Amino acid sequence: MLLEARLTHFLQQRQSQEIPLRLQLWNGQEVVLGPEPRVTLRLSSPAAIPALVAPSLNRLAEAYFDGLIEIDGRLGDVIHVADQLTFHGRHRHGRLPMWRHLRHTRRADARAIGYHYDVSNDFYGLWLDRQLVYSCAYFRTGEEDIDTAQEQKLEHICRKLMLRPGDRLLDIGCGWGALAIWAARHYGAQVTGSTLSRNQHDYARARVDDEGLAGRVDIRLQDYRDVPGHEVFDRIASIGMFEHVGLAKLPAYFSVIQRLLRPGGWVLNHGITSSDPDSRELSSGAGEFIRRHVFPDGELPHLSLAIREISRQGLEVTDVESLRPHYAQTLWHWASRLEAHQARAEAQAGTKRYRIWRLYLAGCAWAFDHGWINIHQILAQKPPEGGQSVAPWTREHIYDPAATTAPARVKATT
């Protein structure tokens, strides 16, 4: 009876907010909280009441994972309703998280990466693009399909790095090998890729062999901190990886990059950033949900913190680009593709995993759309010997293939 009383009180409070939500209770009762409801929540038993009457995004998500709540509605509408239920004028970011001081040892990082990425290559293949690029795509018009947008992103990175034939490129967190293969095939680079995911490593190695690039692309199951000190690279790319590093470990992370980069070399760091200047996690349970169920030990630095730590290593930041709208668009593509393959996704990864990823992708799309989080590409150079920079005068080489400063793209090999 106490639970039912709490539910009644909750409904009385929320009806004044006119949330476009229909609640269907286990006893057949139906309550509409606003005009033209676009989302339906079905509570399977009174056990779902605590998640609803004291809502956070994490509590609601866990009730959904555990089958206490079923959800009907478009993904965008579902996230919108969840946001209305959980946000009541509070700041979007909570307190400084106590877990920001996690040690991020090699073993802990490998375990966290394995949890997220070693689900199933086939599972990711259902909703990623054909090259399995699991990072923000790059749109020129916003109308591109995900395959085209991801190829544009790979090209965007290579052009920013001014890759040339024979350049030694280190791809930190190389995923399933798309950038490494693109750089070798289209720019003639000599690429070393590192990943902590066994699934990604095995897939990327097989793809490199299938495409005849074994002599030009080396994919390693290796922590970036363990790349030998005698290996020096002309270019370094870290795409969608530094979110896993940890705030306390950023100095060491950029120190390794500085050590492995030759004088005059370039590094591109592409990663999600907090919109909070103090690098606090998202409130309303969003940060807790991601940390507990999606990215264990993940932490997001503010752009200013990332630039500060890069600069402290003696690297000169020469270009910064926000891709926030691009990642929102990417995530909506992924979310809709995953939902379209629900039956296969559940067969490959289980219903709970499918539900986690369904909410995660749509929730992150909403967060990027509304500026709760951001993503930045930071280009920096290690000062050349003598100290005189050789940076291009303009950014034309990034956008205009005919620019005189354009990198030397080679004919794709077969």
ROKEZA-60364 format. One record per residue (C-alpha): residue number from 1; y, x, z. Coordinates in nm, 3 decimals. Example, Ala and Ser with C-alpha at 12.3 -4.5 7.8 and 13.67 -1.06 7.14 Angstrom:
NODE    k        y        x        z
NODE    1   -0.450    1.230    0.780
NODE    2   -0.106    1.367    0.714
This chain:
NODE    k        y        x        z
NODE    1    0.000    0.000    0.000
NODE    2    0.236    0.290    0.076
NODE    3    0.193    0.429   -0.276
NODE    4    0.264    0.090   -0.430
NODE    5    0.577    0.058   -0.216
NODE    6    0.698    0.398   -0.334
NODE    7    0.636    0.294   -0.693
NODE    8    0.833   -0.028   -0.647
NODE    9    1.127    0.166   -0.501
NODE   10    1.112    0.417   -0.786
NODE   11    1.114    0.144   -1.050
NODE   12    1.413   -0.027   -0.890
NODE   13    1.607    0.300   -0.902
NODE   14    1.516    0.386   -1.259
NODE   15    1.581    0.048   -1.420
NODE   16    1.956    0.106   -1.389
NODE   17    1.917    0.418   -1.607
NODE   18    1.784    0.217   -1.903
NODE   19    1.517    0.471   -1.993
NODE   20    1.337    0.365   -2.316
NODE   21    1.001    0.363   -2.136
NODE   22    0.722    0.110   -2.087
NODE   23    0.488    0.157   -1.791
NODE   24    0.143    0.003   -1.799
NODE   25   -0.025    0.006   -1.459
NODE   26   -0.395    0.019   -1.376
NODE   27   -0.386   -0.346   -1.257
NODE   28   -0.254   -0.481   -1.588
NODE   29    0.108   -0.505   -1.476
NODE   30    0.370   -0.387   -1.727
NODE   31    0.724   -0.272   -1.649
NODE   32    0.993   -0.191   -1.907
NODE   33    1.270    0.043   -1.787
NODE   34    1.506    0.012   -2.083
NODE   35    1.572   -0.170   -2.408
NODE   36    1.356   -0.093   -2.710
NODE   37    1.106    0.132   -2.528
NODE   38    0.979    0.410   -2.753
NODE   39    0.731    0.565   -2.511
NODE   40    0.447    0.410   -2.314
NODE   41    0.296    0.567   -2.002
NODE   42   -0.036    0.422   -1.892
NODE   43   -0.127    0.496   -1.530
NODE   44   -0.503    0.495   -1.490
NODE   45   -0.503    0.457   -1.109
NODE   46   -0.277    0.472   -0.802
NODE   47   -0.349    0.847   -0.795
NODE   48   -0.088    0.885   -1.070
NODE   49    0.193    0.743   -0.856
NODE   50    0.297    1.068   -0.677
NODE   51    0.361    1.243   -1.008
NODE   52    0.578    0.955   -1.125
NODE   53    0.783    0.878   -0.815
NODE   54    0.863    1.244   -0.737
NODE   55    0.874    1.364   -1.096
NODE   56    0.904    1.714   -1.229
NODE   57    0.802    1.821   -1.574
NODE   58    0.513    2.016   -1.425
NODE   59    0.384    1.726   -1.212
NODE   60    0.401    1.482   -1.501
NODE   61    0.230    1.732   -1.730
NODE   62   -0.051    1.796   -1.481
NODE   63   -0.111    1.423   -1.439
NODE   64   -0.138    1.400   -1.818
NODE   65   -0.378    1.697   -1.836
NODE   66   -0.597    1.546   -1.565
NODE   67   -0.615    1.207   -1.738
NODE   68   -0.419    1.021   -1.469
NODE   69   -0.151    0.935   -1.726
NODE   70   -0.190    0.859   -2.094
NODE   71    0.108    0.888   -2.328
NODE   72    0.190    0.699   -2.647
NODE   73    0.495    0.776   -2.858
NODE   74    0.655    1.031   -3.088
NODE   75    0.666    1.379   -2.940
NODE   76    1.045    1.397   -2.947
NODE   77    1.075    1.063   -2.769
NODE   78    0.814    1.166   -2.510
NODE   79    1.007    1.482   -2.418
NODE   80    1.336    1.290   -2.413
NODE   81    1.195    1.035   -2.169
NODE   82    1.043    1.307   -1.950
NODE   83    1.381    1.478   -1.940
NODE   84    1.551    1.156   -1.832
NODE   85    1.294    1.099   -1.560
NODE   86    1.326    1.446   -1.412
NODE   87    1.691    1.546   -1.461
NODE   88    1.957    1.387   -1.244
NODE   89    2.270    1.597   -1.286
NODE   90    2.113    1.918   -1.158
NODE   91    2.171    2.256   -1.313
NODE   92    1.925    2.343   -1.585
NODE   93    1.824    2.662   -1.407
NODE   94    1.682    2.687   -1.058
NODE   95    1.685    2.956   -0.797
NODE   96    1.606    3.317   -0.871
NODE   97    1.225    3.309   -0.882
NODE   98    1.036    3.498   -0.615
NODE   99    0.772    3.587   -0.873
NODE  100    1.018    3.794   -1.075
NODE  101    0.892    4.099   -0.883
NODE  102    0.536    4.073   -1.016
NODE  103    0.397    4.418   -1.080
NODE  104    0.294    4.362   -1.442
NODE  105    0.017    4.619   -1.425
NODE  106   -0.186    4.693   -1.736
NODE  107   -0.477    4.489   -1.601
NODE  108   -0.259    4.192   -1.505
NODE  109   -0.078    4.194   -1.839
NODE  110   -0.405    4.213   -2.032
NODE  111   -0.542    3.918   -1.831
NODE  112   -0.228    3.711   -1.895
NODE  113   -0.230    3.788   -2.267
NODE  114   -0.598    3.704   -2.290
NODE  115   -0.543    3.368   -2.119
NODE  116   -0.282    3.266   -2.376
NODE  117   -0.396    3.424   -2.700
NODE  118   -0.774    3.445   -2.673
NODE  119   -0.827    3.071   -2.694
NODE  120   -0.964    3.063   -3.047
NODE  121   -0.835    3.198   -3.376
NODE  122   -0.943    2.870   -3.535
NODE  123   -0.737    2.675   -3.280
NODE  124   -0.421    2.865   -3.368
NODE  125   -0.508    2.839   -3.735
NODE  126   -0.477    2.460   -3.713
NODE  127   -0.103    2.468   -3.654
NODE  128    0.036    2.812   -3.733
NODE  129    0.118    2.920   -4.089
NODE  130   -0.140    3.071   -4.321
NODE  131   -0.068    3.425   -4.191
NODE  132   -0.089    3.324   -3.822
NODE  133    0.264    3.428   -3.732
NODE  134    0.315    3.316   -3.372
NODE  135    0.690    3.371   -3.337
NODE  136    1.013    3.214   -3.454
NODE  137    1.034    3.156   -3.829
NODE  138    1.350    3.206   -4.037
NODE  139    1.498    2.917   -4.232
NODE  140    1.756    2.942   -4.507
NODE  141    1.797    2.569   -4.565
NODE  142    1.592    2.406   -4.289
NODE  143    1.383    2.230   -4.552
NODE  144    1.124    2.504   -4.600
NODE  145    0.762    2.457   -4.504
NODE  146    0.632    2.677   -4.225
NODE  147    0.453    2.919   -4.462
NODE  148    0.772    2.993   -4.654
NODE  149    0.985    3.020   -4.341
NODE  150    0.749    3.271   -4.181
NODE  151    0.745    3.489   -4.492
NODE  152    1.124    3.479   -4.486
NODE  153    1.113    3.595   -4.123
NODE  154    0.887    3.890   -4.206
NODE  155    1.121    3.986   -4.487
NODE  156    1.426    3.943   -4.261
NODE  157    1.279    4.186   -4.008
NODE  158    1.190    4.449   -4.267
NODE  159    1.534    4.434   -4.423
NODE  160    1.708    4.461   -4.086
NODE  161    1.498    4.767   -4.007
NODE  162    1.584    4.912   -4.350
NODE  163    1.221    5.001   -4.406
NODE  164    1.150    5.251   -4.681
NODE  165    0.825    5.383   -4.833
NODE  166    0.651    5.623   -4.599
NODE  167    0.836    5.510   -4.286
NODE  168    0.620    5.514   -3.975
NODE  169    0.648    5.170   -3.814
NODE  170    0.520    5.077   -3.469
NODE  171    0.461    4.703   -3.427
NODE  172    0.443    4.635   -3.052
NODE  173    0.250    4.315   -2.985
NODE  174    0.137    4.288   -3.346
NODE  175   -0.040    3.953   -3.309
NODE  176   -0.275    3.875   -3.595
NODE  177   -0.123    4.152   -3.809
NODE  178    0.116    3.963   -4.038
NODE  179    0.418    4.192   -3.999
NODE  180    0.211    4.509   -4.016
NODE  181    0.047    4.397   -4.340
NODE  182    0.376    4.272   -4.488
NODE  183    0.553    4.601   -4.412
NODE  184    0.273    4.809   -4.560
NODE  185    0.222    4.596   -4.869
NODE  186    0.582    4.522   -4.962
NODE  187    0.767    4.824   -4.823
NODE  188    0.511    5.104   -4.835
NODE  189    0.535    5.164   -4.460
NODE  190    0.272    5.343   -4.256
NODE  191    0.210    5.097   -3.972
NODE  192    0.058    5.117   -3.626
NODE  193    0.009    4.782   -3.453
NODE  194   -0.084    4.730   -3.089
NODE  195   -0.207    4.417   -2.910
NODE  196   -0.380    4.334   -2.582
NODE  197   -0.565    4.037   -2.731
NODE  198   -0.923    4.104   -2.839
NODE  199   -0.920    3.804   -3.073
NODE  200   -0.600    3.918   -3.242
NODE  201   -0.720    4.276   -3.271
NODE  202   -1.050    4.188   -3.434
NODE  203   -0.890    3.940   -3.674
NODE  204   -0.611    4.178   -3.776
NODE  205   -0.850    4.469   -3.830
NODE  206   -1.071    4.255   -4.053
NODE  207   -0.771    4.132   -4.253
NODE  208   -0.641    4.486   -4.300
NODE  209   -0.982    4.590   -4.436
NODE  210   -1.004    4.284   -4.662
NODE  211   -0.666    4.363   -4.815
NODE  212   -0.746    4.729   -4.877
NODE  213   -0.485    4.861   -4.635
NODE  214   -0.708    5.048   -4.391
NODE  215   -0.543    5.378   -4.478
NODE  216   -0.192    5.245   -4.417
NODE  217   -0.231    5.004   -4.124
NODE  218   -0.389    5.097   -3.791
NODE  219   -0.443    4.804   -3.551
NODE  220   -0.517    4.909   -3.194
NODE  221   -0.635    4.725   -2.884
NODE  222   -0.382    4.913   -2.676
NODE  223   -0.103    4.863   -2.424
NODE  224    0.229    4.976   -2.568
NODE  225    0.270    5.200   -2.261
NODE  226   -0.039    5.394   -2.368
NODE  227    0.081    5.493   -2.716
NODE  228    0.060    5.875   -2.701
NODE  229    0.386    6.058   -2.650
NODE  230    0.331    6.285   -2.949
NODE  231    0.342    5.984   -3.185
NODE  232    0.699    5.938   -3.299
NODE  233    0.804    5.651   -3.525
NODE  234    1.088    5.595   -3.771
NODE  235    1.102    5.224   -3.693
NODE  236    0.980    5.008   -3.405
NODE  237    0.948    4.629   -3.406
NODE  238    0.871    4.418   -3.101
NODE  239    0.842    4.054   -3.206
NODE  240    0.781    3.785   -2.945
NODE  241    0.644    4.031   -2.694
NODE  242    0.907    4.133   -2.440
NODE  243    0.886    3.790   -2.271
NODE  244    0.562    3.925   -2.122
NODE  245    0.714    4.249   -1.992
NODE  246    0.876    4.119   -1.673
NODE  247    1.236    4.156   -1.561
NODE  248    1.164    4.445   -1.328
NODE  249    0.977    4.630   -1.603
NODE  250    1.248    4.609   -1.871
NODE  251    1.381    4.960   -1.797
NODE  252    1.033    5.107   -1.840
NODE  253    0.973    4.900   -2.155
NODE  254    1.285    5.021   -2.331
NODE  255    1.221    5.373   -2.201
NODE  256    0.887    5.377   -2.384
NODE  257    1.059    5.256   -2.701
NODE  258    1.324    5.528   -2.666
NODE  259    1.052    5.791   -2.620
NODE  260    0.853    5.681   -2.925
NODE  261    1.151    5.647   -3.161
NODE  262    1.271    5.948   -3.357
NODE  263    1.641    6.040   -3.349
NODE  264    1.818    5.824   -3.603
NODE  265    1.537    5.566   -3.594
NODE  266    1.580    5.192   -3.554
NODE  267    1.424    4.933   -3.322
NODE  268    1.432    4.555   -3.357
NODE  269    1.358    4.355   -3.042
NODE  270    1.297    3.986   -3.116
NODE  271    1.238    3.770   -2.811
NODE  272    1.314    3.455   -2.613
NODE  273    1.604    3.487   -2.371
NODE  274    1.729    3.282   -2.079
NODE  275    2.055    3.094   -2.123
NODE  276    2.130    3.158   -1.756
NODE  277    2.336    3.476   -1.690
NODE  278    2.124    3.546   -1.382
NODE  279    1.795    3.514   -1.576
NODE  280    1.676    3.226   -1.357
NODE  281    1.385    3.009   -1.466
NODE  282    1.431    2.655   -1.595
NODE  283    1.451    2.387   -1.328
NODE  284    1.301    2.035   -1.321
NODE  285    0.954    2.195   -1.317
NODE  286    0.978    2.327   -1.675
NODE  287    0.961    2.692   -1.573
NODE  288    0.677    2.622   -1.332
NODE  289    0.480    2.441   -1.604
NODE  290    0.511    2.729   -1.850
NODE  291    0.432    2.992   -1.587
NODE  292    0.128    2.811   -1.448
NODE  293   -0.029    2.672   -1.763
NODE  294    0.097    2.858   -2.070
NODE  295    0.240    3.207   -2.011
NODE  296    0.120    3.348   -1.678
NODE  297    0.369    3.603   -1.543
NODE  298    0.618    3.539   -1.825
NODE  299    0.987    3.603   -1.748
NODE  300    1.295    3.555   -1.965
NODE  301    1.594    3.789   -1.937
NODE  302    1.944    3.684   -2.032
NODE  303    2.079    3.853   -2.346
NODE  304    2.324    4.053   -2.137
NODE  305    2.040    4.197   -1.927
NODE  306    1.840    4.293   -2.235
NODE  307    2.140    4.467   -2.393
NODE  308    2.221    4.645   -2.068
NODE  309    1.870    4.785   -2.035
NODE  310    1.860    4.888   -2.402
NODE  311    2.192    5.067   -2.364
NODE  312    2.085    5.242   -2.044
NODE  313    1.815    5.416   -2.246
NODE  314    2.076    5.564   -2.477
NODE  315    2.001    5.326   -2.763
NODE  316    2.303    5.191   -2.949
NODE  317    2.301    4.816   -3.015
NODE  318    2.437    4.757   -3.365
NODE  319    2.351    4.393   -3.437
NODE  320    2.260    4.079   -3.239
NODE  321    2.154    3.749   -3.396
NODE  322    2.067    3.423   -3.225
NODE  323    1.786    3.230   -3.394
NODE  324    1.790    2.935   -3.154
NODE  325    1.800    2.658   -3.421
NODE  326    1.531    2.841   -3.615
NODE  327    1.292    2.838   -3.320
NODE  328    1.351    2.469   -3.253
NODE  329    1.260    2.397   -3.615
NODE  330    0.957    2.627   -3.596
NODE  331    0.827    2.457   -3.283
NODE  332    0.865    2.106   -3.426
NODE  333    0.658    2.222   -3.724
NODE  334    0.392    2.360   -3.491
NODE  335    0.389    2.054   -3.265
NODE  336    0.349    1.807   -3.550
NODE  337    0.077    2.019   -3.713
NODE  338   -0.116    2.042   -3.387
NODE  339   -0.091    1.668   -3.329
NODE  340   -0.212    1.603   -3.684
NODE  341   -0.529    1.801   -3.601
NODE  342   -0.594    1.655   -3.256
NODE  343   -0.966    1.594   -3.300
NODE  344   -1.037    1.944   -3.428
NODE  345   -0.811    2.103   -3.167
NODE  346   -0.991    1.923   -2.885
NODE  347   -1.328    2.023   -3.030
NODE  348   -1.226    2.390   -3.045
NODE  349   -1.022    2.429   -2.726
NODE  350   -1.095    2.122   -2.515
NODE  351   -0.887    1.816   -2.438
NODE  352   -0.696    1.977   -2.151
NODE  353   -0.593    2.279   -2.358
NODE  354   -0.488    2.053   -2.644
NODE  355   -0.272    1.846   -2.408
NODE  356   -0.114    2.157   -2.256
NODE  357   -0.019    2.295   -2.596
NODE  358    0.097    1.955   -2.723
NODE  359    0.350    1.922   -2.443
NODE  360    0.438    2.291   -2.443
NODE  361    0.528    2.308   -2.813
NODE  362    0.728    1.986   -2.811
NODE  363    0.896    2.070   -2.481
NODE  364    1.002    2.412   -2.604
NODE  365    1.134    2.261   -2.927
NODE  366    1.347    2.026   -2.716
NODE  367    1.462    2.317   -2.495
NODE  368    1.575    2.524   -2.794
NODE  369    1.740    2.223   -2.956
NODE  370    1.945    2.163   -2.642
NODE  371    2.028    2.523   -2.557
NODE  372    1.824    2.551   -2.238
NODE  373    1.680    2.876   -2.372
NODE  374    1.766    3.103   -2.665
NODE  375    1.610    3.370   -2.882
NODE  376    1.777    3.685   -3.007
NODE  377    1.706    3.966   -3.247
NODE  378    1.863    4.286   -3.116
NODE  379    1.886    4.581   -3.353
NODE  380    1.950    4.922   -3.202
NODE  381    1.948    5.283   -3.315
NODE  382    1.848    5.598   -3.134
NODE  383    2.142    5.832   -3.190
NODE  384    2.061    6.086   -3.461
NODE  385    2.075    6.457   -3.394
NODE  386    2.439    6.553   -3.410
NODE  387    2.536    6.207   -3.292
NODE  388    2.672    6.068   -3.619
NODE  389    2.535    5.722   -3.701
NODE  390    2.397    5.645   -4.045
NODE  391    2.426    5.268   -4.009
NODE  392    2.524    5.073   -4.322
NODE  393    2.888    4.968   -4.349
NODE  394    2.797    4.598   -4.384
NODE  395    2.510    4.355   -4.338
NODE  396    2.475    4.300   -4.714
NODE  397    2.141    4.476   -4.721
NODE  398    1.992    4.201   -4.502
NODE  399    2.093    3.912   -4.726
NODE  400    2.152    4.047   -5.078
NODE  401    1.856    4.212   -5.255
NODE  402    2.100    4.366   -5.505
NODE  403    2.317    4.532   -5.240
NODE  404    2.355    4.906   -5.278
NODE  405    2.244    4.954   -4.918
NODE  406    1.929    4.745   -4.970
NODE  407    1.601    4.902   -4.854
NODE  408    1.355    5.010   -5.118
NODE  409    1.106    4.725   -5.152
NODE  410    0.797    4.840   -5.337
NODE  411    0.576    4.650   -5.574
NODE  412    0.307    4.466   -5.379
NODE  413   -0.032    4.628   -5.413
NODE  414   -0.340    4.430   -5.502
